[in-house]
Amino acid sequence: MIALETMRSHKLRSFLMLLGVILSVSTLILVVALINGTNDYIAERVANLGNGVFLIMRYGIIDNSDDFVRAVRRNKQLSYDDYIALRDGMKLPKNVGLECRSTETVRNTGESPGLGSGLGSGLSYEDASIRGVTANIGEMTTDEVARGRFISENDNQHRSQTAMIGSEVAEKLFPNRDPLGKTVTLRGYDFTVVGVAKPVGSVLGQPMDNFVYIPVESWFKLNGTHTDQIAINIQARSPELLEQTKDEARALLRARRHVPPNEDDNFGLFGADTLMALWKKLTGTLAWAMVGFVSIFLVIGGVVIMNVMLASVTERTREIGIRKSLGARTSDILAQFLVESAVMSAIGGAIGIVVAWLLAMILDKTTPLPMRVPLMAVITAIGVSTAVGLFFGVYPARKAARMNPIEALRAEQ
């Protein structure tokens, strides 16, 4: 109560004392909110391979040139036979699918906006992601069907020239028209649109709706089977079985490729956890540097608290002398000033949290920055700001507690 009364009596001084803590805590919360929001964003939009899905490719996640050179020499191309061996040999997975990717220009050569069939040069979409897939990829991918259907098993069995297209491709090639039943042309081959996916938007500025799904057998007809673009998608039956399923896939493929026990895999296996680990490795140092830089402001705020408390001790010398002459112990005076500095600092921290939360909500709604304020950051901010007040209040409190009551009263006179 004395601390609150002191703040009320000296509003400007209290505001200046709290300003450093408010700014440092609010900045710290915003940095943590940005880091946490970005991690959630990457986990949801980039590293999300599907529910319990992991991939096997020729190369895994490689973050340095030496490992890449070794992988180029050691890792063998995956083949359709590898997919068949895993599909038929594994017991744990829910699904084992095949996906191949390439980048092509997709055209609508038969129609132009406002013109009849066969007129004009038509529309085209460059750098479309062409994905040849087995039918069960539809159960594993995060892309959902908005209209029509996904590629079916029958499409693959008959090498049908059918396609499910992303919303961006649909809008570009068929503006203001229903794409279902229409034709898109890929390398001179006509594919009938049987489905349109739900829009996803962009991730880190890259479009995510620029894809065309076709049967994998039709993709092989366009690109051949000897390619580095093959990926085997495996879905575990449950999250609890994910690691066991990875181990089964790794063991079966190592045995198939005759990899000795003392050698590394000659293929890449990774899931969402691998991608997130790489992301945190790339950004972890930067994140801690940002937190460390912001922590400097807390120290500055603490120094301001110490200076203001020293001024307060000087102003209240007579009060201290009266208290001690009436029987107040050294510990009582020490506790009084420590509580005052801690309470003021905690109030500054609380105000900083409110300011940061409001700014985070505004930035999250009005900018592309993903902001998530974790509860632990709020609790930590209150604790840290209180600790700063205690730490930097020790010296002024000890100075007040060690005053001689006679000298304190005489100095006031």
Beta strands, then each sheet from edge to edge (+ up, - down):
strand 1: 53-57
strand 2: 95-108
strand 3: 123-133
strand 4: 145-148
strand 5: 162-165
strand 6: 183-186
strand 7: 189-197
strand 8: 202-203
strand 9: 206-207
strand 10: 211-215
strand 11: 230-235
strand 12: 268-271
sheet 1: 4+ 7- 5- 10+ 3+ 2- 11+ 1- 12+
sheet 2: 4+ 7- 5- 10+ 3+ 2- 6+
sheet 3: 8+ 9-
end
